[in-house]
Amino acid sequence: RRFYQKNNIFNLDNVRLERRRTFFIMVYSRLHQLIEEATWDILSEELKSKDSALCVNIQEPHLDYLPLHLACESHAPDNIILAILALHTEATKWKGRTGNLPLHVAAQANLSDAVIEALIRENPEALDEFNDENFTPRSIAHNNTEASKLLTLRPAGCWHQLMKDEMREEKYVMHLKTLYDKVDLAFEKIKTSDANLDNFTARLEGIEEKMNFIDSISDATLTKVTGRVQGYRGKIKTVENRLIRAEDDIKAANAREYMAKVASRASQSEVLRIQKTCKTNVKSLR
């Protein structure tokens, strides 16, 4: 209560904000310790593993600075800063002490152009963000360095357009790669077709040789073959005629049998009729 009265904090939201700020100040994880102690080899090895416990603390600030701010402030090697940035890209929008973004800290520390460019690409608007001292990363850039050119010569809109162009170019390259793959596949199919065509040509040549052999047979042999074929045809015709006659005989026998059955039924009907008439006449005589 004394603390709140001393700092004129009477609003509940302000109380919660101050508690949250106090918590952020008190957070001091192993990740923060490794950065401050500059144990880059150990940090590099642990950052390579996505299951590392350090990744849990990647979003926790200490003294209003995220691990990305601390790494830039401590002049960490490029691979360390880029690994932390890859794990927490939203850190480029976090304003730490005195309203500094990671790009402010990197520009002030005169870090490499690779780090500066990576930070700008994640948040181009940071180029024109003012800190509490009314400075932008452009205004605190060092002179005569590649990083300073990245910071001062290109507006944020150009960075957005550059990244769009790069994405478009990457898609174009991927499209070309797909086309090249399709062309290679087409060439493979053409090679297969050529092999199939060669096989088909060889078969045609074999057929042509057989046809030439047939053409080389003498006329006498052909006449003999033709006579045998005609003889076979005559025999087949005779067999067919016999079969036709046999079928006709079977049909005639079936017809005779049918007529006999019909006549038998008619005779039975006539006998029954006569018997009935006789019975009627006998009854009338009585």
Buried (B, 14 or more C-beta within 10 A) or exposed (E): EEEEEEEEBEEEEEEEEBEEEEEBEEEEBBBBEBBEEEEBEEBBEBBEEEEBEBBEBBBBBBBBBBBBBBBBBBEBBEBBBBBBBEBBBEBBEBBBBEBBBBBBBBBBBBBBBBBBBBBBBBBBBBBEBEBEEEBBBBBBBEEEBEBBBBBBEBEBEEBEEBEEEEEEEEEEEEEEEEEEEEEEEEEEEEEEEEEEEEEEEEEEEEEEEEEEEEEEEEEEEEEEEEEEEEEEEEEEEEEEEEEEEEEEEEEEEEEEEEEEEEEEEEEEEEEEEEEEEEEEEEEEEE
